[in-house]
Amino acid sequence: MTILITGASGFLGRRLVEMLRAHGAAMRLLLRPGSDLGTLDVSGCDIARGDFTDEDFLNRAMRGVRVIHHCAGRSSDWGNWAEFREANLGNVEHLLEAALRAKTVERFVHVSTTDIYGYPEIPCDETYGFHDVGLPYNRSKGMGDELALGFGRRTGLPVTVVRPATIFGPRSKDWVVELARLLRARSALTVAGGKSLAGLVYIDDVVRAMIGLAGIPDAAGQAFNVVDPLHVTWRDYFDAIADAVGAPRARLDVGVKTALALGWLCEAAYRLLRMRSRPLFTRHVVLLLSRNQHYDSRKLRDAIPEFPWTGVEKGLAETAAWLKTRG
């Protein structure tokens, strides 16, 4: 069985490749021409480099494929809407259509996010659906999520959508490496005391959930929140990373209204000046840090009772050990 994976150069896709390779899976990695796989061991993997808009290329890449894990996308709290739309909506459509043409695909696993819910005051289950709060990442991922599920209903392509919350683990750029750097520089800050639940899930548990759901017939046509059941606040998480790297714990803190105003001002200034780099502060980050991210994952746990296999506590220990080995 050939498994096609997109986004192997990213945090989630890379770990998926590593874990499937450990079990001897036959994989084809669908990559953009300029994608850098770094030190990822891809021996034995079939590499297909090309453009998602190239129908002939996608048709060739789909030959013999039975399972697709679509991990690729634009994940950022800031950027140009056209780029988000192309990566998180347009490319999803191209890949779905190619999968349908192949006539061999038994499961299409699409990676979405709990951010599509629009950060409700009370965390929800999968029935809440997409709520547009006007942020480009959330909007594009929400539209891609709806597209994938709708395409499956219309065509019969067996699509499963996974919606992870805050994925962490070794090599996580944003929630481990960058956070550790900010803590060491004494410039990390919490919002509203860091009391909101972070909605954490360890990277290996997300990968195993994706693999498991791909093999469950009833998971076709369904969406699943992927969130560890353990309650951990942002303050708990920040402190754990600070302790792991021997940095002072975060002492800077701002209220929600102040943080949102600061995020809006930063975004407005960068927009006015046509700056493409990421602003110092964004509304997206404020909403993540100030709204409860502990979404209901009972549907996933009913489908796969073993979830989570590693769990947040052991995952934090493994992440801390990884940080320490890298100074």
DRENDOPA-615701 format. One record per residue: x, y, z of N, C-alpha, C in turn. Coordinates in steps of 0.02 Angstrom, whole numbers, padded with zeros to 5 digits, always signed. Example, Ala and Ser with C-alpha at 12.3 -4.5 7.8 and 13.67 -1.06 7.14 Angstrom:
+00660-00284+00390+00615-00225+00390+00660-00165+00390+00642-00112+00354+00684-00053+00357+00645+00002+00394
END
This chain:
+00042-00060+00000+00000+00000+00000+00044+00062+00000+00033+00106-00048+00071+00168-00052+00033+00223-00015+00069+00258+00029+00040+00314+00067+00072+00378+00040+00030+00424+00019+00055+00488-00006+00050+00540+00050+00105+00577+00060+00108+00627+00113+00128+00694+00083+00090+00746+00099+00110+00813+00081+00136+00848+00144+00179+00898+00135+00204+00936+00192+00256+00901+00233+00296+00857+00201+00348+00820+00239+00403+00864+00265+00408+00926+00239+00459+00972+00264+00436+01009+00326+00373+01000+00345+00346+01035+00404+00349+00992+00467+00329+01022+00522+00334+00990+00588+00293+00925+00590+00230+00928+00572+00186+00869+00576+00203+00818+00521+00210+00841+00459+00224+00795+00405+00289+00758+00414+00340+00792+00439+00405+00761+00451+00398+00703+00501+00363+00716+00556+00356+00664+00607+00314+00606+00581+00265+00620+00540+00225+00567+00509+00269+00522+00467+00313+00552+00427+00359+00512+00386+00404+00469+00430+00431+00498+00483+00476+00460+00528+00440+00400+00559+00379+00411+00582+00344+00357+00617+00320+00303+00569+00298+00323+00509+00278+00273+00460+00338+00233+00434+00394+00269+00426+00454+00235+00402+00478+00182+00452+00470+00196+00516+00490+00148+00567+00450+00084+00562+00392+00087+00531+00350+00027+00522+00354+00000+00451+00401+00025+00412+00413-00002+00346+00360+00016+00294+00324+00070+00304+00272+00090+00257+00302+00114+00192+00267+00100+00137+00287+00125+00071+00258+00195+00063+00301+00245+00054+00278+00314+00053+00300+00351-00010+00258+00396-00031+00275+00444-00084+00266+00513-00055+00318+00554-00058+00316+00621-00029+00304+00672-00084+00249+00707-00079+00231+00758-00129+00257+00825-00104+00306+00853-00140+00341+00913-00117+00341+00967-00171+00341+01029-00147+00352+01084-00193+00426+01082-00216+00441+01111-00275+00510+01108-00301+00562+01133-00252+00547+01185-00212+00597+01214-00168+00596+01188-00097+00555+01138-00081+00550+01113-00013+00615+01082+00011+00634+01100+00073+00696+01075+00102+00679+01025+00157+00700+00962+00148+00686+00910+00197+00738+00906+00252+00790+00947+00247+00841+00949+00299+00872+00881+00311+00872+00859+00374+00904+00795+00393+00856+00737+00392+00795+00747+00368+00745+00693+00367+00770+00634+00325+00770+00575+00352+00791+00515+00316+00734+00493+00271+00744+00498+00206+00692+00480+00158+00714+00421+00115+00764+00384+00138+00786+00325+00100+00728+00276+00094+00717+00253+00034+00661+00207+00022+00596+00242+00005+00593+00309+00013+00533+00346-00004+00536+00369-00077+00478+00370-00108+00473+00397-00176+00461+00472-00170+00502+00512-00202+00496+00585-00198+00466+00612-00262+00411+00650-00255+00379+00681-00313+00379+00757-00301+00415+00793-00342+00419+00865-00336+00381+00898-00394+00337+00945-00376+00300+00979-00428+00250+01028-00399+00208+01054-00441+00160+01106-00422+00091+01076-00415+00055+01096-00363-00012+01071-00351-00060+01090-00408-00043+01141-00445-00087+01162-00500-00075+01123-00564-00024+01081-00565-00006+01041-00624-00044+00975-00622-00097+00971-00662-00140+00912-00660-00103+00849-00680-00062+00852-00731-00025+00793-00753+00023+00768-00699+00056+00815-00665+00101+00797-00611+00063+00762-00555+00006+00789-00535-00034+00758-00482-00059+00689-00503-00079+00683-00564-00102+00617-00588-00048+00564-00582+00014+00583-00599+00070+00536-00593+00084+00521-00520+00081+00573-00478+00096+00564-00407+00045+00519-00373-00016+00515-00399-00070+00477-00368-00070+00403-00387-00029+00384-00435-00031+00315-00459-00017+00265-00402-00064+00220-00392-00056+00168-00342-00066+00190-00270-00086+00252-00259-00094+00278-00191-00161+00256-00162-00159+00231-00100-00221+00209-00067-00239+00254-00008-00189+00285+00023-00203+00331+00079-00164+00396+00068-00198+00452+00080-00167+00518+00076-00170+00552+00144-00114+00578+00166-00112+00621+00226-00091+00691+00202-00140+00736+00201-00126+00804+00176-00108+00849+00235-00043+00857+00246-00017+00898+00301+00007+00966+00278+00016+00976+00213+00043+01038+00187-00006+01095+00196+00020+01155+00202-00022+01215+00208+00018+01273+00234-00013+01330+00233+00018+01391+00260-00006+01400+00332+00039+01396+00380+00021+01402+00450+00058+01461+00480+00022+01516+00490+00053+01576+00516-00002+01622+00543+00016+01665+00589-00032+01712+00616-00033+01778+00577+00004+01780+00521+00008+01841+00483+00029+01825+00411+00002+01862+00363+00022+01851+00294-00030+01877+00245-00013+01869+00182-00056+01891+00127-00113+01842+00116-00175+01869+00110-00233+01825+00103-00227+01780+00041-00202+01806-00014-00196+01767-00075-00153+01705-00064-00100+01712-00025-00055+01655-00011-00090+01604+00033-00128+01627+00083-00165+01581+00125-00218+01544+00084-00253+01581+00041-00306+01551+00000-00278+01498-00046-00221+01513-00077-00191+01464-00123-00169+01401-00086-00135+01410-00029-00107+01353+00007-00159+01312+00043-00207+01344+00075-00253+01309+00120-00322+01296+00090-00333+01321+00030-00397+01309-00003-00386+01283-00075-00350+01322-00115-00338+01301-00184-00302+01235-00190-00249+01226-00152-00211+01164-00156-00251+01104-00130-00294+01116-00081-00337+01063-00056-00383+01038-00112-00412+01086-00149-00457+01068-00204-00420+01028-00258-00360+01051-00276-00322+01015-00327-00307+00943-00306-00288+00935-00243-00270+00869-00218-00331+00823-00214-00388+00849-00191-00449+00810-00188-00470+00785-00257-00467+00829-00306-00487+00810-00373-00441+00757-00402-00376+00764-00388-00328+00714-00412-00339+00647-00378-00356+00648-00314-00370+00587-00277-00431+00551-00306-00481+00589-00324-00542+00560-00353-00526+00530-00421-00487+00565-00462-00469+00539-00528-00430+00474-00524-00390+00466-00471-00347+00408-00465-00387+00343-00458-00445+00346-00426-00490+00288-00416-00459+00233-00374-00404+00247-00340-00373+00197-00296-00373+00218-00223-00389+00282-00210-00382+00310-00143-00438+00285-00097-00417+00254-00043-00465+00226+00006-00477+00273+00065-00431+00321+00075-00442+00370+00128-00400+00433+00115-00432+00490+00122-00399+00554+00116-00404+00588+00185-00347+00592+00219-00345+00624+00285-00322+00696+00278-00366+00742+00293-00351+00813+00286-00338+00844+00354-00281+00878+00361-00263+00909+00424-00291+00980+00427-00337+00991+00473-00367+01057+00484-00342+01082+00551-00383+01117+00590-00363+01146+00654-00425+01166+00693-00420+01166+00759-00475+01191+00800-00483+01267+00793-00434+01300+00762-00440+01372+00751-00499+01389+00706-00525+01341+00668-00582+01356+00624-00644+01374+00663-00646+01356+00727-00706+01371+00768-00710+01445+00787-00656+01482+00777-00659+01554+00790-00651+01572+00863-00620+01528+00903-00605+01543+00974-00668+01560+01014-00717+01515+01017-00777+01529+01056-00760+01534+01131-00802+01569+01168-00790+01577+01240-00790+01509+01276-00833+01464+01252-00837+01397+01281-00815+01347+01227-00763+01307+01240-00740+01259+01190-00797+01213+01167-00794+01192+01104-00850+01157+01074-00829+01088+01048-00879+01052+01023-00863+00989+00990-00865+01000+00914-00861+00946+00877-00853+00951+00804-00914+00979+00769-00972+00977+00801-01033+01001+00769-01036+01077+00764-00993+01113+00799-00995+01186+00800-00979+01215+00731-00931+01184+00697-00916+01204+00628-00875+01268+00623-00865+01288+00561-00822+01346+00545-00856+01412+00563-00820+01454+00600-00843+01522+00616-00788+01571+00597-00802+01613+00549-00753+01660+00522-00745+01720+00568-00685+01731+00594-00672+01789+00637-00629+01841+00601-00621+01832+00535-00587+01883+00495-00512+01878+00493-00483+01824+00519-00410+01815+00517-00393+01768+00459-00342+01784+00419-00330+01746+00357-00316+01672+00368-00277+01655+00419-00262+01584+00430-00325+01546+00446-00363+01571+00495-00425+01537+00516-00474+01531+00459-00481+01586+00421-00529+01586+00366-00510+01535+00313-00447+01534+00293-00425+01488+00240-00429+01416+00263-00411+01402+00326-00415+01333+00351-00487+01312+00359-00531+01357+00381-00602+01341+00387-00633+01325+00320-00616+01365+00270-00643+01353+00203-00616+01288+00174-00552+01273+00188-00523+01210+00164-00554+01150+00199-00569+01157+00262-00602+01105+00302-00671+01090+00272-00711+01142+00260-00777+01133+00232-00773+01104+00161-00724+01126+00122-00715+01101+00055-00702+01026+00055-00657+01003+00099-00639+00933+00102-00699+00889+00120-00735+00909+00172-00793+00869+00193-00848+00871+00141-00860+00929+00112-00912+00935+00060-00895+00895-00002-00831+00896-00022-00809+00858-00080-00821+00784-00069-00806+00760-00009-00817+00690+00007-00891+00671+00003-00934+00714+00028-01006+00700+00026-01032+00698-00046-01008+00744-00087-01033+00749-00156-01007+00693-00201-00945+00673-00191-00913+00627-00238-00906+00556-00212-00911+00547-00147-00900+00481-00118-00828+00467-00099-00783+00515-00112-00713+00506-00091-00712+00502-00014-00682+00450+00014-00682+00442+00087-00633+00491+00121-00659+00546+00144-00620+00600+00175-00628+00599+00251-00573+00604+00287-00575+00613+00360-00536+00677+00376-00565+00720+00417-00533+00783+00437-00512+00778+00510-00449+00796+00523-00426+00799+00592-00414+00873+00610-00435+00892+00670-00429+00961+00693-00389+00964+00758-00323+00964+00753-00281+00969+00813-00286+01040+00842-00274+01044+00907-00267+01110+00940-00193+01128+00940-00163+01138+00998-00093+01160+01002-00046+01100+01001-00015+01087+00944+00031+01030+00938+00100+01052+00963+00129+01012+01006+00197+01027+01030+00239+00964+01028+00304+00974+01036+00350+00918+01037+00418+00939+01011+00468+00895+01012+00534+00911+00986+00530+00938+00914+00568+00991+00902+00573+01024+00837+00514+01070+00821+00467+01079+00866+00413+01126+00853+00442+01197+00851+00436+01229+00794+00467+01295+00784+00435+01348+00829+00369+01353+00828+00335+01407+00863+00327+01394+00937+00301+01335+00956+00283+01323+01026+00337+01292+01067+00396+01279+01038+00452+01254+01078+00514+01297+01065+00540+01296+01004+00603+01330+00989+00596+01406+00999+00546+01435+00967+00537+01508+00972+00518+01530+01042+00475+01491+01075+00456+01507+01143+00517+01504+01190+00559+01453+01181+00619+01448+01223+00665+01508+01212+00670+01529+01149+00712+01588+01134+00685+01650+01168+00620+01660+01165+00589+01719+01197+00598+01717+01273+00590+01658+01302+00598+01652+01374+00670+01668+01395+00718+01644+01357+00788+01658+01373+00803+01733+01366+00769+01765+01319+00779+01837+01308+00737+01879+01356+00699+01845+01400+00655+01878+01449+00602+01922+01414+00582+01901+01354+00532+01941+01317+00467+01903+01305+00461+01843+01332+00398+01806+01326+00347+01836+01373+00284+01839+01351+00232+01865+01394+00170+01822+01391+00132+01823+01445+00069+01788+01448+00013+01839+01441-00047+01814+01427-00106+01856+01422-00155+01834+01477-00180+01883+01514-00228+01870+01568-00202+01818+01618-00137+01824+01634-00108+01780+01684-00091+01711+01659-00103+01697+01595-00088+01630+01569-00135+01577+01597-00194+01598+01619-00240+01551+01653-00282+01509+01604-00284+01530+01541-00325+01492+01492-00293+01425+01478-00335+01375+01463-00311+01309+01446-00282+01309+01376-00223+01277+01369-00186+01281+01306-00211+01231+01253-00248+01180+01273-00271+01131+01224-00213+01095+01191-00168+01069+01232-00107+01038+01205-00120+00967+01178-00079+00947+01130-00077+00878+01108-00007+00864+01082+00021+00809+01103+00090+00791+01084+00093+00767+01012+00145+00786+00977+00152+00773+00906+00142+00699+00889+00171+00653+00927+00165+00582+00911+00093+00558+00917+00056+00588+00964-00014+00568+00972-00057+00592+00913-00040+00649+00885-00076+00672+00825-00062+00625+00767+00001+00607+00758+00019+00562+00703-00016+00495+00710-00016+00466+00770-00047+00401+00780-00123+00405+00771-00152+00461+00790-00224+00470+00780-00240+00472+00705-00198+00507+00666-00208+00511+00594-00204+00442+00562-00153+00404+00581-00143+00337+00553-00201+00292+00573-00222+00297+00636-00276+00255+00660-00342+00270+00625-00358+00335+00618-00421+00354+00587-00423+00334+00513-00365+00334+00480-00362+00314+00410-00385+00242+00399-00382+00202+00451-00401+00132+00445-00469+00115+00474-00506+00165+00497-00572+00153+00526-00625+00170+00475-00663+00122+00450-00713+00136+00398-00763+00191+00418-00787+00191+00479-00838+00239+00500-00810+00310+00507-00744+00318+00505-00714+00385+00510-00719+00424+00445-00736+00391+00391-00744+00425+00327-00803+00473+00331-00794+00534+00306-00846+00584+00308-00853+00619+00374-00805+00607+00419-00809+00635+00487-00750+00682+00501-00761+00727+00549-00708+00771+00575-00697+00754+00648-00634+00759+00671-00616+00741+00739-00571+00794+00770-00590+00820+00828-00544+00861+00867-00490+00816+00896-00427+00840+00893-00371+00802+00919-00339+00844+00974-00361+00832+01036-00339+00870+01094-00330+00822+01152-00274+00827+01188-00263+00784+01246-00314+00801+01301-00341+00751+01335-00390+00766+01387-00363+00800+01450-00297+00801+01458-00267+00832+01518-00272+00908+01514-00295+00939+01567-00301+01012+01570-00233+01043+01588-00206+01084+01544-00143+01119+01556-00151+01191+01535-00134+01238+01579-00140+01309+01563-00078+01332+01524-00085+01390+01493-00027+01419+01459+00029+01434+01510+00010+01456+01569+00061+01469+01621+00099+01405+01637+00064+01349+01644+00097+01285+01657+00146+01268+01601+00123+01278+01540+00164+01259+01482+00225+01304+01476+00215+01370+01482+00272+01417+01479+00323+01401+01532+00300+01386+01592+00346+01371+01647+00385+01308+01633+00353+01258+01604+00387+01195+01589+00443+01206+01538+00429+01246+01487+00481+01260+01436+00537+01302+01466+00520+01351+01508+00571+01392+01540+00617+01349+01584+00588+01305+01623+00628+01261+01666+00673+01215+01625+00648+01194+01568+00686+01147+01526+00750+01179+01499+00748+01244+01485+00806+01277+01456+00843+01320+01508+00822+01315+01570+00855+01353+01623+00845+01427+01617+00788+01448+01591+00773+01519+01582+00726+01543+01637+00726+01608+01651+00678+01634+01700+00607+01624+01674+00561+01611+01719+00492+01603+01699+00464+01671+01677+00416+01669+01632+00388+01731+01605+00356+01772+01660+00373+01836+01661+00344+01881+01711+00302+01936+01678+00312+01947+01614+00273+01998+01578+00203+01971+01566+00153+02012+01579+00084+01992+01569+00042+02053+01550-00006+02042+01504-00051+02097+01485-00123+02072+01486-00169+02117+01496-00240+02100+01495-00264+02087+01424-00321+02055+01418-00347+02036+01352-00362+02097+01309-00396+02148+01336-00414+02207+01296-00352+02244+01273-00304+02251+01317-00242+02285+01299-00205+02245+01245-00202+02179+01253-00167+02137+01206-00199+02139+01137-00266+02137+01135-00301+02140+01070-00289+02207+01036-00290+02261+01076-00277+02327+01047-00206+02332+01020-00159+02304+01058-00089+02304+01035-00081+02263+00971-00115+02205+00969-00111+02164+00909-00140+02200+00848-00197+02233+00858-00228+02269+00803-00183+02326+00778-00153+02362+00825-00108+02418+00806-00047+02393+00769-00018+02337+00792+00040+02309+00758+00022+02288+00687-00034+02255+00680-00055+02232+00614-00068+02292+00567-00102+02343+00594-00118+02402+00553-00054+02437+00530-00005+02442+00575+00058+02474+00557+00095+02435+00502+00097+02369+00510+00132+02328+00460+00095+02330+00393+00029+02334+00395-00010+02338+00333+00003+02405+00298+00003+02458+00338+00014+02525+00311+00082+02531+00279+00132+02502+00311+00201+02506+00287+00217+02451+00237+00168+02409+00220+00176+02354+00173+00234+02307+00192+00239+02294+00256+00292+02251+00280+00269+02178+00276+00313+02135+00251+00295+02064+00243+00317+02021+00302+00362+02047+00343+00383+02009+00401+00326+02007+00453+00332+01961+00500+00280+01952+00550+00281+02009+00601+00222+02037+00618+00220+02089+00669+00243+02063+00737+00262+02108+00780+00283+02088+00847+00227+02056+00886+00164+02074+00870+00107+02048+00907+00048+02045+00859+00006+01994+00864-00052+01988+00820-00114+01968+00861-00172+01983+00833-00235+01963+00866-00242+01887+00870-00216+01853+00820-00218+01780+00820-00185+01752+00883-00125+01776+00898-00089+01752+00957-00127+01769+01021-00155+01829+01023-00193+01850+01083-00252+01803+01095-00289+01788+01042-00347+01744+01049-00326+01673+01070-00271+01649+01043-00246+01583+01063-00228+01581+01137-00197+01634+01161-00172+01635+01230-00225+01655+01281-00281+01683+01258-00330+01708+01306-00396+01670+01306-00409+01629+01254-00470+01589+01251-00455+01516+01266-00500+01484+01300-00493+01413+01317-00487+01371+01254-00431+01336+01245-00418+01296+01186-00431+01221+01198-00461+01205+01254-00470+01134+01271-00535+01107+01240-00532+01095+01175-00591+01073+01138-00607+01000+01154-00670+00984+01145-00696+00917+01161-00668+00865+01113-00634+00814+01140-00605+00762+01098-00636+00694+01112-00696+00692+01141-00728+00628+01157-00742+00586+01095-00758+00620+01039-00772+00584+00978-00711+00543+00956-00652+00573+00960-00591+00537+00942-00578+00480+00991-00588+00494+01055-00575+00442+01105-00625+00384+01102-00684+00398+01077-00732+00344+01066-00710+00301+01007-00683+00333+00955-00660+00297+00895-00595+00259+00909-00550+00291+00948-00485+00261+00964-00475+00266+01040-00498+00218+01079-00494+00223+01152-00423+00230+01179-00373+00209+01141-00303+00213+01165-00277+00284+01166-00309+00330+01131-00285+00400+01128-00292+00432+01197-00241+00469+01222-00175+00480+01193-00125+00426+01215-00080+00407+01172-00033+00355+01187+00024+00381+01230+00051+00439+01212+00106+00469+01251+00079+00514+01305+00036+00560+01286+00007+00607+01335+00050+00669+01345+00018+00720+01373+00051+00784+01382+00110+00780+01430+00102+00747+01487+00155+00746+01538+00218+00713+01511+00212+00654+01481+00271+00621+01453+00297+00660+01393+00251+00689+01354+00272+00729+01297+00312+00789+01317+00292+00822+01371+00331+00879+01397+00400+00857+01420+00403+00798+01452+00468+00773+01475+00514+00759+01415+00486+00730+01362+00526+00714+01303+00547+00779+01267+00503+00828+01267+00520+00892+01236+00575+00927+01275+00569+00925+01342+00620+00956+01384+00687+00923+01374+00688+00856+01369+00750+00820+01358+00781+00839+01291+00739+00847+01240+00764+00867+01174+00794+00937+01177+00762+00983+01212+00788+01051+01218+00856+01051+01254+00861+01011+01306+00923+01010+01345+00982+00983+01304+00968+00935+01261+01023+00907+01220+01047+00956+01168+01008+01008+01155+01027+01058+01105+01048+01125+01137+01060+01122+01200+01087+01182+01233+01039+01239+01238
END
